[in-house]
Amino acid sequence: MVKVYLSRKGISYEEKNVSLDAVARQEVIDMGHRTTPVTTIGEHKVVGYNTTKLDEALAAEGLV
C-alpha cells in the first residue's frame, strides 16, 4: 500500500525486499524495527502504512 500511495502522489522510491536482501533486512533491524514496511524519507522513518505520518515526512522534506 505504501508503494501505491507514493506512486499516486508522483513520489519516486527505492524498494528493498527484506525477504530477499540480507543487507536490507539488517538495515531494518539496526533501525530497531522487526516489521515492515519501514519507509525512510530523509531523516524520518514511518513504520507501517500510516498516510498521516507519510504526508508529514514528505512535507518536512519538501516533497509535497
C-alpha positions as CSV (number, residue, x, y, z in Angstrom):
1,M,0.0,0.0,0.0
2,V,2.9,2.4,0.7
3,K,4.1,1.9,-2.9
4,V,0.7,2.7,-4.3
5,Y,0.3,5.7,-2.1
6,L,3.7,7.2,-3.1
7,S,3.1,6.4,-6.8
8,R,-0.2,8.1,-6.8
9,K,1.5,11.2,-5.3
10,G,4.2,11.1,-8.0
11,I,6.9,10.3,-5.5
12,S,9.7,8.1,-6.7
13,Y,11.1,5.5,-4.3
14,E,13.6,2.7,-3.9
15,E,12.1,-0.6,-2.8
16,K,14.2,-3.1,-0.8
17,N,12.8,-6.6,-0.2
18,V,13.9,-7.7,3.2
19,S,12.9,-11.3,2.4
20,L,15.4,-11.5,-0.4
21,D,18.1,-8.9,0.6
22,A,20.0,-9.7,3.8
23,V,21.6,-6.2,3.9
24,A,18.2,-4.5,3.7
25,R,16.9,-6.8,6.4
26,Q,19.8,-5.9,8.7
27,E,19.3,-2.2,8.0
28,V,15.7,-2.5,9.3
29,I,16.9,-4.4,12.3
30,D,19.6,-1.9,13.0
31,M,16.9,0.8,13.0
32,G,15.2,-1.1,15.8
33,H,12.3,-2.5,13.8
34,R,11.2,-6.0,13.3
35,T,8.2,-5.3,11.0
36,T,7.7,-3.9,7.5
37,P,7.1,-1.7,5.8
38,V,9.6,0.8,7.1
39,T,9.6,3.9,4.9
40,T,12.6,6.3,5.2
41,I,12.0,9.8,3.9
42,G,15.0,11.9,4.7
43,E,15.6,11.6,8.4
44,H,12.0,10.4,9.0
45,K,11.1,6.7,9.5
46,V,7.5,5.7,9.1
47,V,6.6,2.2,10.2
48,G,3.6,0.6,8.7
49,Y,1.1,2.2,6.3
50,N,0.2,5.5,8.0
51,T,-0.8,8.1,5.5
52,T,-0.7,10.9,8.1
53,K,2.9,10.2,9.0
54,L,3.9,9.7,5.4
55,D,2.4,13.1,4.5
56,E,4.1,14.7,7.4
57,A,7.5,13.3,6.4
58,L,7.0,14.2,2.8
59,A,6.1,17.7,3.7
60,A,9.0,18.0,6.1
61,E,11.4,17.1,3.3
62,G,9.7,19.5,0.8
63,L,8.5,16.7,-1.4
64,V,4.8,17.7,-1.5
